[in-house]
Amino acid sequence: MSERSLLDHIDSLVEEEHRLWAESEQGRLDDEGHERLQAIQGELDRCWQRLRRRRANPDAPENIDPVPDPPNDLDGPDPEPPHLEHGVHDDVPAPDPDVPRDIP
């Protein structure tokens, strides 16, 4: 696909996207229209990426294999350690020794 035909394809996708957004704002877009809008957004992302890649290196291949995302080693904070100051060594939090136990 030449740069001119790629730009024409992007223009047609943008026109359709604007039409679908206008219908969505008026509340006339059904589920199929929303799915089409998402598909257009994905296609536009790929087209812009292809155009940028082509402009950066005209000899680059048309399609490149996607690179998989690396595994996420940072899934969240470490669990809270047991409350050793109260003498409890399991997963249940220990009661605070300064709080009276006869509260109604």
Beta strands, then each sheet from edge to edge (+ up, - down):
end
